[in-house]
Amino acid sequence: MQDMLNQMRDRVLRHADPMRRETAIPRLGIGVLRQHSVPATTMCGPGICLVLQGAKQMLVGTKLLRYSAGSCFASLIELPTTRIVFETEGRKPYVATSLTIDPALCLAVLSDLPAAPSNKTVPAYNVTTVSRELLAAWDHHLALLDMPNDIPALAAPRERELVYRLLQSSHGPLLRQIARDEGKLAQVRRSIDWMRHHFAQPLPMKELAEIAGMSVPSFNRHFRAATSTSPLQYQKTLRLQAARRLLATDADAAHAAYAVGYESASQFSREYSRLFGQPPKQHASQLRANIGEISNIMI
């Protein structure tokens, strides 16, 4: 499979743009990092990431994940990660490609497949080594970067082929739960969607549990299993990440604190420093010089 990985790597290197990760192919991203990065604290956006060269380390809660060329990471919820490191090999850059899952397409593909038994212990994220069939489908889809005029006609059937292969992989049980909006992971995801849109508000634990269709104790247990953190800590991370984005503009620390739901500027400063390693005022100028690096990471 190394020949196919090299072919995909070379294609990504030809088309990579340091200022953006999106491509002309819907939901397909590419990324290249040419230097071994320092640990970064961010949110890992939902989707599928395939490493083509180099490796990536990611700390989710207390669990350290590391995946290298030929490995594929999937998460269907936004994960708070306390450390991300991209590894390069000598002068060879880190190269990866990503796919954001379209639940409607996933459900359509599932309708053509035999029913699978329900699995109540499906994790919220997963790492697997790709099969040659999955790699070939991804390479086929990625090849449209070299043929942009073919994207309107061919992107949809090739994405369907790729989703089919992903459903056949060990990511399949995870994708099935989200596409069918069933199981504990899908229930937790509904509460997370509410939190992402209302993070500046007080956390209504009973209401969140009702959104998820669970009792409060059951919700807390399944939420921690899915995200490796508590709902309160997850909300705090959402708030601080939002404040970080504000500080990357012209917002001052006090404005950022109140905008994301903090009533105490001193508490905001303490918690921001604990998460990002430096006070918000000091961090602001650094963020404004590197604004392209603060988005949620999937690549």
PLY file of the C-alpha trace (Angstrom):
ply
format ascii 1.0
element vertex 299
property float x
property float y
property float z
element edge 298
property int vertex1
property int vertex2
end_header
0.00 0.00 0.00
2.99 2.31 0.35
2.88 3.07 -3.38
-0.69 4.33 -3.05
0.14 6.38 0.04
3.05 7.98 -1.84
0.79 8.75 -4.80
-1.80 10.40 -2.56
0.91 12.28 -0.63
2.37 13.70 -3.83
-1.08 14.81 -5.00
-1.76 16.60 -1.72
1.65 18.30 -1.86
0.85 19.64 -5.34
-2.46 21.14 -4.25
-1.87 22.16 -0.61
-2.47 25.77 0.33
-0.89 26.92 3.62
-3.78 29.36 4.19
-6.66 26.89 3.86
-7.46 23.22 4.32
-10.68 23.07 2.30
-10.61 21.90 -1.32
-12.91 22.28 -4.33
-14.20 18.77 -3.59
-17.11 19.06 -1.12
-16.25 17.96 2.45
-12.70 16.92 1.48
-9.74 18.61 3.17
-5.97 18.38 2.81
-3.13 19.61 4.99
0.65 19.85 5.03
2.85 20.86 7.98
6.53 21.20 7.19
7.91 21.48 10.74
7.51 19.29 13.81
4.95 21.25 15.83
4.95 22.15 19.50
2.02 20.83 21.61
-1.18 22.78 20.93
-4.46 22.90 22.84
-7.55 22.98 20.64
-10.78 21.23 19.72
-10.61 18.34 17.30
-13.47 18.80 14.87
-15.70 15.89 13.83
-14.75 13.89 10.75
-12.29 11.35 9.37
-8.55 11.95 9.02
-6.14 9.80 6.99
-2.41 10.36 7.56
-0.33 9.97 4.40
3.08 10.86 5.81
4.43 11.64 9.28
2.35 11.10 12.42
0.00 12.87 14.81
-0.29 12.67 18.59
-3.48 13.70 20.32
-4.33 13.63 24.03
-8.08 13.19 24.66
-8.69 13.34 28.38
-5.99 11.04 29.74
-5.81 8.86 26.62
-2.89 9.46 24.27
-3.58 8.58 20.63
-0.85 8.36 18.02
-1.47 7.48 14.41
0.90 7.51 11.46
0.89 6.99 7.67
-1.78 4.53 6.64
-3.81 5.07 9.83
-7.23 6.66 9.89
-8.84 8.52 12.82
-12.61 9.03 13.07
-14.62 11.17 15.47
-18.25 12.11 15.00
-18.28 14.64 17.85
-16.08 17.64 18.60
-13.42 16.45 21.04
-11.60 18.69 23.54
-7.93 17.79 23.14
-5.36 19.03 25.63
-2.41 18.36 23.36
-1.88 17.89 19.63
1.55 17.34 18.08
2.25 16.86 14.38
5.37 14.80 13.72
7.58 15.14 10.67
10.38 12.87 9.52
13.57 14.76 8.77
12.78 17.01 5.83
9.59 15.11 5.02
6.46 17.08 6.06
3.36 15.80 7.80
0.71 15.19 5.11
-2.93 14.23 5.64
-6.37 14.37 4.11
-9.77 14.56 5.82
-13.42 13.94 5.11
-16.40 15.50 6.87
-19.17 12.93 7.00
-22.52 13.80 5.40
-25.07 11.93 7.59
-27.68 11.92 4.80
-25.26 10.27 2.38
-24.17 7.81 5.04
-27.80 6.87 5.70
-28.45 6.46 1.96
-25.52 4.07 1.62
-26.65 2.15 4.69
-30.06 1.58 3.08
-28.31 -0.57 0.46
-26.42 -2.65 3.04
-27.55 -5.58 5.18
-28.68 -4.64 8.68
-25.95 -4.86 11.29
-26.48 -5.82 14.95
-26.71 -2.90 17.36
-23.58 -2.28 19.42
-24.20 -0.40 22.67
-20.51 0.06 23.42
-19.55 2.01 20.28
-16.79 4.52 21.16
-17.03 8.19 20.17
-13.73 8.01 18.31
-11.64 5.31 16.73
-8.26 4.72 15.07
-7.73 1.99 12.52
-5.24 0.93 9.86
-6.84 1.39 6.44
-7.43 -1.49 4.07
-6.22 -1.36 0.48
-9.85 -1.10 -0.68
-10.50 1.94 1.54
-7.24 3.56 0.47
-8.08 2.99 -3.21
-11.51 4.62 -2.80
-9.97 7.65 -1.04
-7.27 7.93 -3.71
-9.95 7.78 -6.42
-11.83 10.65 -4.76
-8.69 12.69 -4.11
-7.67 12.32 -7.79
-10.41 14.84 -8.68
-8.04 17.56 -7.46
-6.16 16.99 -10.72
-9.38 17.14 -12.74
-11.39 20.09 -11.35
-13.78 20.17 -14.32
-14.90 16.62 -13.39
-15.81 17.51 -9.80
-19.48 18.48 -10.44
-20.19 15.17 -12.21
-17.94 12.71 -10.38
-17.49 13.94 -6.79
-20.83 12.57 -5.57
-20.43 8.94 -6.80
-16.80 8.82 -5.65
-17.73 10.17 -2.20
-20.43 7.50 -2.01
-17.83 4.84 -2.78
-15.56 6.23 -0.07
-18.37 6.31 2.51
-19.24 2.72 1.58
-15.65 1.61 2.28
-15.62 3.53 5.57
-18.81 1.73 6.61
-17.07 -1.57 5.86
-14.11 -0.61 8.10
-13.92 -0.65 11.90
-15.32 2.91 11.77
-18.60 1.41 10.53
-20.38 0.97 13.91
-19.62 4.57 14.84
-20.89 5.90 11.48
-24.03 3.78 11.68
-25.06 5.24 15.05
-24.69 8.82 13.87
-26.30 8.29 10.46
-29.32 6.58 12.01
-29.38 8.96 14.97
-29.58 6.03 17.35
-27.61 4.69 20.29
-25.94 6.43 23.24
-23.37 8.26 21.10
-26.08 9.86 18.95
-27.96 10.87 22.11
-24.87 12.52 23.61
-24.18 14.24 20.30
-27.58 15.94 20.44
-26.71 17.48 23.80
-23.30 18.56 22.49
-24.97 20.33 19.56
-27.03 22.31 22.09
-23.92 23.14 24.14
-22.00 24.36 21.08
-24.76 26.85 20.27
-25.40 27.98 23.86
-22.00 27.71 25.57
-22.21 31.25 27.01
-25.34 30.34 29.00
-25.46 28.58 32.39
-25.29 24.81 31.98
-28.79 23.31 32.51
-27.83 19.76 33.38
-31.40 18.48 33.65
-32.32 20.01 30.29
-29.21 18.55 28.64
-30.08 15.11 29.99
-33.61 15.50 28.59
-32.22 16.49 25.18
-30.15 13.31 25.26
-33.14 11.27 26.45
-31.39 10.09 29.62
-31.49 10.54 33.36
-28.90 12.97 34.75
-26.63 10.20 36.19
-26.82 8.20 32.95
-26.14 11.33 30.88
-23.06 12.21 32.94
-21.72 8.67 32.57
-22.26 8.41 28.81
-21.03 11.97 28.20
-17.74 11.22 29.94
-17.41 7.94 28.02
-17.87 9.79 24.72
-15.67 12.84 25.38
-13.31 11.77 28.19
-14.47 14.78 30.19
-17.48 16.06 32.13
-20.23 18.29 30.66
-19.05 21.21 32.84
-15.43 20.84 31.71
-16.56 20.48 28.10
-18.52 23.74 28.36
-15.49 25.44 29.89
-13.32 24.29 27.00
-15.89 25.56 24.47
-15.93 28.94 26.22
-12.17 29.27 26.35
-11.76 28.22 22.73
-14.35 30.83 21.73
-12.49 33.45 23.79
-9.28 32.46 22.03
-10.90 33.17 18.67
-12.10 36.56 19.91
-8.63 37.45 21.18
-7.25 36.68 17.72
-9.27 39.67 16.51
-9.23 43.07 18.21
-11.18 41.99 21.30
-9.57 42.69 24.67
-9.48 40.11 27.47
-12.37 41.60 29.46
-14.66 41.73 26.43
-13.76 38.16 25.49
-14.44 36.94 29.04
-17.94 38.39 29.26
-18.80 37.48 25.66
-18.29 33.77 26.32
-20.20 33.69 29.61
-17.70 34.50 32.38
-18.88 36.86 35.12
-15.42 37.21 36.66
-12.49 38.49 34.58
-10.00 37.11 37.12
-11.53 33.63 36.99
-11.41 33.81 33.18
-7.74 34.77 33.26
-6.88 31.91 35.62
-8.72 29.27 33.62
-7.44 30.60 30.29
-3.85 30.50 31.55
-4.34 26.97 32.86
-5.59 25.73 29.47
-3.33 27.65 27.08
-0.23 28.16 29.22
-0.22 31.96 29.25
-2.52 34.84 30.27
-5.06 36.04 27.68
-3.50 39.49 27.22
-0.09 37.99 26.53
-1.56 35.33 24.27
-3.57 37.82 22.16
-0.65 39.27 20.19
0.70 35.80 19.42
-2.72 34.68 18.20
-3.07 37.68 15.91
0.23 36.80 14.27
-0.89 33.18 13.70
-4.64 33.49 13.15
-4.68 30.64 10.62
-3.65 28.18 13.33
-6.57 28.58 15.73
-9.32 26.74 13.89
-10.58 23.37 15.09
-8.26 20.67 13.80
-9.16 17.49 11.98
-6.27 17.21 9.49
0 1
1 2
2 3
3 4
4 5
5 6
6 7
7 8
8 9
9 10
10 11
11 12
12 13
13 14
14 15
15 16
16 17
17 18
18 19
19 20
20 21
21 22
22 23
23 24
24 25
25 26
26 27
27 28
28 29
29 30
30 31
31 32
32 33
33 34
34 35
35 36
36 37
37 38
38 39
39 40
40 41
41 42
42 43
43 44
44 45
45 46
46 47
47 48
48 49
49 50
50 51
51 52
52 53
53 54
54 55
55 56
56 57
57 58
58 59
59 60
60 61
61 62
62 63
63 64
64 65
65 66
66 67
67 68
68 69
69 70
70 71
71 72
72 73
73 74
74 75
75 76
76 77
77 78
78 79
79 80
80 81
81 82
82 83
83 84
84 85
85 86
86 87
87 88
88 89
89 90
90 91
91 92
92 93
93 94
94 95
95 96
96 97
97 98
98 99
99 100
100 101
101 102
102 103
103 104
104 105
105 106
106 107
107 108
108 109
109 110
110 111
111 112
112 113
113 114
114 115
115 116
116 117
117 118
118 119
119 120
120 121
121 122
122 123
123 124
124 125
125 126
126 127
127 128
128 129
129 130
130 131
131 132
132 133
133 134
134 135
135 136
136 137
137 138
138 139
139 140
140 141
141 142
142 143
143 144
144 145
145 146
146 147
147 148
148 149
149 150
150 151
151 152
152 153
153 154
154 155
155 156
156 157
157 158
158 159
159 160
160 161
161 162
162 163
163 164
164 165
165 166
166 167
167 168
168 169
169 170
170 171
171 172
172 173
173 174
174 175
175 176
176 177
177 178
178 179
179 180
180 181
181 182
182 183
183 184
184 185
185 186
186 187
187 188
188 189
189 190
190 191
191 192
192 193
193 194
194 195
195 196
196 197
197 198
198 199
199 200
200 201
201 202
202 203
203 204
204 205
205 206
206 207
207 208
208 209
209 210
210 211
211 212
212 213
213 214
214 215
215 216
216 217
217 218
218 219
219 220
220 221
221 222
222 223
223 224
224 225
225 226
226 227
227 228
228 229
229 230
230 231
231 232
232 233
233 234
234 235
235 236
236 237
237 238
238 239
239 240
240 241
241 242
242 243
243 244
244 245
245 246
246 247
247 248
248 249
249 250
250 251
251 252
252 253
253 254
254 255
255 256
256 257
257 258
258 259
259 260
260 261
261 262
262 263
263 264
264 265
265 266
266 267
267 268
268 269
269 270
270 271
271 272
272 273
273 274
274 275
275 276
276 277
277 278
278 279
279 280
280 281
281 282
282 283
283 284
284 285
285 286
286 287
287 288
288 289
289 290
290 291
291 292
292 293
293 294
294 295
295 296
296 297
297 298
